[in-house]
Amino acid sequence: MIRSVFSSDAVEICEIYNHYVKSSAITFEEIEVSREDMRLRIAGVTAELPWIVFYENERILGYAYASEWKLRCAYKFSVETTVYSFGCNRQRNWHKIVSRIDRKAN
């Protein structure tokens, strides 16, 4: 299932995100993100743009959000899409998530 993010999701989102902080260079971060910092990130994004989660059996398996691409006026209708998952690699579900975040961002 897909739904909009809640600030209380920061706990599970941190688990997913910090997995990538520890095991890859994809996040460009070296220090794990705290739950409070993740809550602030969620609030910052959702003030203007969508953030959604994919969940099954009440557990978040992944999330996606849109953020500003660049600040110049030529890019005002462009967003960057970010998707992270943990324990979920079913392609059809991620197609749904990317499609949903794209629709919400437009």
Rosetta blueprint (number, residue, H / E / L):
1 M L
2 I E
3 R E
4 S E
5 V L
6 F L
7 S H
8 S H
9 D H
10 A H
11 V H
12 E H
13 I H
14 C H
15 E H
16 I H
17 Y H
18 N H
19 H H
20 Y H
21 V H
22 K H
23 S H
24 S L
25 A L
26 I L
27 T L
28 F L
29 E L
30 E L
31 I L
32 E L
33 V L
34 S L
35 R H
36 E H
37 D H
38 M H
39 R H
40 L H
41 R H
42 I H
43 A H
44 G H
45 V H
46 T H
47 A L
48 E L
49 L L
50 P L
51 W E
52 I E
53 V E
54 F E
55 Y E
56 E E
57 N L
58 E L
59 R E
60 I E
61 L E
62 G E
63 Y E
64 A E
65 Y E
66 A E
67 S E
68 E E
69 W L
70 K L
71 L L
72 R L
73 C H
74 A H
75 Y H
76 K L
77 F L
78 S L
79 V E
80 E E
81 T E
82 T E
83 V E
84 Y E
85 S E
86 F L
87 G L
88 C L
89 N L
90 R L
91 Q H
92 R H
93 N H
94 W H
95 H H
96 K H
97 I H
98 V H
99 S H
100 R H
101 I H
102 D H
103 R H
104 K H
105 A H
106 N L
